Amino acid sequence: MALNLAVKIHPVVLFQIVDAYERRNADSHRVIGTLLGTADKGVVEVTNCFCVPHKEHADQVEAELNYAMDVYELNRRVNASESIVGWWATGNEVTNHSSVIHEYYARECREPVHVTVDTSLAGARMGLRGYVCAALGVPGGKQGCMFTPVDVQLARYEPEVGALRLCSKTVGGRGRQVQPGGDLTLVADASGRLGSLLEQVLQYVDEVVAGRASPHNAVGRQLLELVNSVPNMAADTFATAFNASVKDSLMVVTLAQLIKTQLQLNEKLTLLTSQ
């Protein structure tokens, strides 16, 4: 088992795990489920998951494996690229029953990962940890396993970033529902955040140049890469190119609206002539 394995988890997976924990039975202290995603070149990307009903006793674990396989087959019909990559459990530690559950997933996929999500919010944080299982023992003797921590990262697509920002607006507010804004509103919000970040960068550079702040080589390299990624052009040239791009976009939108209106009129005329 490679210990340099990296696990990338998307926000929708965490939402589904928390939702399954909130909907658990009253006598259930822990919830488990299957992780779905892809594994390639030492990186496991978890993009989906589902809950598996189970009961834990002192000496055994009862899980509805037939239900788990049915849900997995249904998910394969929707997204054939997602396969079983491991399993998840709520809590902040690996329990005595974890090795038994891990043995099942070891038969379903190669080198499964185990992810724990601390829904008890110990330390005011929802701890997220990942493990891989390494076999221990001597040939012909008693065999065991050891869960070794691996690196866990949060990954996201651009639509997921927009959804997370929309969800963050419900924190501390009176209402639990927030309507997404229009395109211009989103552009204005993004421009405001970008302007604020640029002001922080400029303030940091001024502090370093004046000797009031200590420089960081890693930050300097990132700023240099950022500056080099922007085309070197004058402000007037950039404004002209930007305005031309905006005019082209508006022209495309206008033509699309005209075509939509023409199609609607054509549909109505066709209905009138057929009556």
Solvent accessible surface area in square Angstrom, and as a share of the most:
residue,aa,sasa,rsa
1,M,88,0.39
2,A,54,0.42
3,L,111,0.55
4,N,130,0.67
5,L,17,0.09
6,A,18,0.14
7,V,0,0.00
8,K,68,0.29
9,I,2,0.01
10,H,2,0.01
11,P,15,0.09
12,V,65,0.37
13,V,1,0.00
14,L,24,0.12
15,F,109,0.45
16,Q,69,0.31
17,I,1,0.00
18,V,50,0.29
19,D,65,0.34
20,A,17,0.13
21,Y,39,0.15
22,E,124,0.56
23,R,188,0.68
24,R,95,0.35
25,N,103,0.53
26,A,112,0.87
27,D,109,0.56
28,S,29,0.19
29,H,170,0.76
30,R,27,0.10
31,V,9,0.05
32,I,2,0.01
33,G,0,0.00
34,T,2,0.01
35,L,1,0.00
36,L,0,0.00
37,G,0,0.00
38,T,62,0.36
39,A,72,0.56
40,D,94,0.49
41,K,189,0.80
42,G,38,0.36
43,V,54,0.31
44,V,7,0.04
45,E,48,0.21
46,V,0,0.00
47,T,31,0.18
48,N,34,0.17
49,C,5,0.03
50,F,28,0.12
51,C,44,0.26
52,V,3,0.02
53,P,52,0.33
54,H,26,0.12
55,K,127,0.54
56,E,61,0.28
57,H,78,0.35
58,A,107,0.83
59,D,127,0.66
60,Q,94,0.42
61,V,31,0.18
62,E,85,0.38
63,A,38,0.30
64,E,96,0.43
65,L,71,0.35
66,N,125,0.64
67,Y,99,0.38
68,A,3,0.02
69,M,61,0.27
70,D,86,0.45
71,V,35,0.20
72,Y,27,0.10
73,E,89,0.40
74,L,103,0.51
75,N,25,0.13
76,R,89,0.32
77,R,200,0.73
78,V,132,0.76
79,N,57,0.29
80,A,71,0.55
81,S,78,0.51
82,E,14,0.06
83,S,42,0.27
84,I,16,0.08
85,V,8,0.05
86,G,0,0.00
87,W,0,0.00
88,W,1,0.00
89,A,0,0.00
90,T,4,0.02
91,G,26,0.25
92,N,71,0.36
93,E,110,0.49
94,V,46,0.27
95,T,47,0.27
96,N,141,0.73
97,H,29,0.13
98,S,0,0.00
99,S,33,0.21
100,V,82,0.47
101,I,13,0.07
102,H,10,0.05
103,E,105,0.47
104,Y,25,0.10
105,Y,6,0.02
106,A,53,0.41
107,R,174,0.63
108,E,65,0.29
109,C,24,0.15
110,R,207,0.75
111,E,67,0.30
112,P,6,0.04
113,V,0,0.00
114,H,0,0.00
115,V,1,0.00
116,T,2,0.01
117,V,0,0.00
118,D,7,0.03
119,T,24,0.14
120,S,82,0.53
121,L,102,0.51
122,A,57,0.44
123,G,71,0.68
124,A,96,0.75
125,R,183,0.67
126,M,71,0.32
127,G,28,0.27
128,L,44,0.22
129,R,133,0.49
130,G,2,0.02
131,Y,20,0.08
132,V,0,0.00
133,C,23,0.14
134,A,27,0.21
135,A,88,0.68
136,L,88,0.44
137,G,52,0.50
138,V,97,0.56
139,P,133,0.84
140,G,92,0.88
141,G,36,0.35
142,K,188,0.80
143,Q,112,0.50
144,G,39,0.37
145,C,51,0.30
146,M,100,0.45
147,F,35,0.15
148,T,26,0.15
149,P,95,0.59
150,V,17,0.10
151,D,76,0.39
152,V,32,0.18
153,Q,77,0.34
154,L,100,0.50
155,A,18,0.14
156,R,148,0.54
157,Y,118,0.45
158,E,142,0.64
159,P,107,0.68
160,E,33,0.15
161,V,31,0.18
162,G,41,0.40
163,A,52,0.41
164,L,67,0.34
165,R,118,0.43
166,L,50,0.25
167,C,61,0.36
168,S,65,0.42
169,K,119,0.51
170,T,43,0.25
171,V,123,0.71
172,G,86,0.83
173,G,45,0.44
174,R,251,0.92
175,G,45,0.44
176,R,221,0.81
177,Q,159,0.71
178,V,52,0.30
179,Q,146,0.65
180,P,93,0.58
181,G,37,0.36
182,G,44,0.42
183,D,115,0.59
184,L,154,0.77
185,T,71,0.41
186,L,96,0.48
187,V,95,0.54
188,A,64,0.50
189,D,54,0.28
190,A,46,0.36
191,S,63,0.41
192,G,48,0.46
193,R,102,0.37
194,L,105,0.52
195,G,30,0.28
196,S,52,0.33
197,L,102,0.51
198,L,87,0.43
199,E,122,0.54
200,Q,109,0.48
201,V,46,0.27
202,L,114,0.57
203,Q,115,0.51
204,Y,59,0.22
205,V,57,0.32
206,D,85,0.44
207,E,49,0.22
208,V,40,0.23
209,V,122,0.70
210,A,56,0.44
211,G,62,0.59
212,R,167,0.61
213,A,34,0.26
214,S,76,0.49
215,P,96,0.60
216,H,103,0.46
217,N,116,0.60
218,A,53,0.41
219,V,55,0.32
220,G,36,0.35
221,R,157,0.57
222,Q,121,0.54
223,L,36,0.18
224,L,113,0.56
225,E,123,0.55
226,L,94,0.47
227,V,101,0.58
228,N,107,0.55
229,S,82,0.53
230,V,92,0.53
231,P,91,0.57
232,N,162,0.83
233,M,84,0.37
234,A,65,0.50
235,A,83,0.65
236,D,116,0.60
237,T,74,0.43
238,F,120,0.50
239,A,47,0.36
240,T,95,0.55
241,A,52,0.40
242,F,118,0.49
243,N,77,0.40
244,A,50,0.39
245,S,61,0.39
246,V,60,0.34
247,K,140,0.59
248,D,80,0.41
249,S,60,0.39
250,L,107,0.53
251,M,111,0.50
252,V,91,0.52
253,V,83,0.48
254,T,72,0.42
255,L,93,0.46
256,A,55,0.43
257,Q,103,0.46
258,L,110,0.55
259,I,107,0.54
260,K,115,0.49
261,T,69,0.40
262,Q,113,0.50
263,L,113,0.56
264,Q,88,0.39
265,L,95,0.47
266,N,85,0.43
267,E,110,0.49
268,K,128,0.54
269,L,107,0.53
270,T,76,0.44
271,L,102,0.51
272,L,119,0.59
273,T,112,0.65
274,S,86,0.55
275,Q,178,0.79
